[in-house]
């Protein structure tokens, strides 16, 4: 789900502000981090594997001087988790038209583009679709296309989800896919402007939200201000609903809706749809907390903290391998036995995707917390279909709800009861029209055709081998 950030602010310490921005977006990707900066003459960058605070220090930030910067935190879906795939992706130009690009999303037609570009003698360093986009834009710039036209030509060839921030020597650019699947917003800073995946990254640098970048829109910021043009005609609004359920921070806003409030309403809806007699409502921290508060408020069951989360363990869902996810759960959560022992509890979680994480947590509270009963409540409908637009669930066989009934899932995770929020309840909690969202992981209604994925998840590594 990568985090992207961009800033145009002459006279300000843009590399440090970008550091703060991507630090705030760390929850969107924890594999690598990078910053690129332009002083209007050259683009300098630094990127590496690891968390933002591991990749950057004071000495590095002081070397990244300029007026324009972009930053990236990576969560890999296509392309291995390695240094070659760290972003921003840089394309050097002999004509002085170099660029740096940071990308969030997933191209459905990456295989087709990659094979064609290799045939046309494009040289790739890594295996990410972000590099495909950067090299396509660079190709058109080398042939003297104006910047807007170079981006338009690239957008015409891309099929899939993408929110992009791009740095040219004198300009900061953002563009978004015509389906609007991945979030991207524009903010105003005293003396400049900011792009970010989420509004929480605006607040930390002192910027105020102006608006969302629209589907298919290109926004360019330069010395003359902000310019908006159509890159591709918008096809629909299909924002990934998991931004509301899990990915975005609760202090962010999307389309005027506070994520914390929406998640609390999800909990209230759950209590209406799946009531139960219990002694305490317990969240699985951190994303389950607002919904647990809502469930407790609606059901009149006391709310309590029954699991303590280590502050030093990253999000387990976005670990690149299943074994890492399972180890992360064991290290991340500790039951409060004196709070839980002998109680009947409602355990509130945002989603069940593969099932192993939830099973491990139920086992923890039963074995070490010594609870009498565990009633699991999920603030998402059953996750039955894979995502091809930027979440690492590209294989249906990995999804527990794709092959098991709800009662079979309850038995697998060893819960005493299990309730999922309905799609109707989810939409009511979010308080936006259903047509604003991609719900394909729940209802198999994909806004972008996915025929290319028949037979398994595509990776460039498979082609190279």
VENZICOR-V162629 format. One record per helix or strand of 2 or more residues. SS is the DSSP state (a for helix, b for strand). FROM is the first residue (numbers start at 1). TO is the last residue. Records with the same first field share a line. If there is no record, write none. Layout:
SS=FROM-TO, FROM-TO
//
This chain:
b=3-8, 32-38, 43-49, 68-74, 89-91, 99-107, 160-167, 172-176, 185-189, 192-196, 208-212, 217-222, 225-230, 239-240, 253-254, 257-258, 280-283, 307-309, 333-335, 344-349, 373-378, 417-420, 437-438
a=14-24, 26-28, 52-55, 58-63, 83-85, 110-119, 129-142, 147-157, 200-204, 242-247, 259-273, 289-299, 322-332, 337-340, 356-367, 396-398, 400-403, 406-413, 423-430, 434-436, 440-443, 451-453, 460-464
//
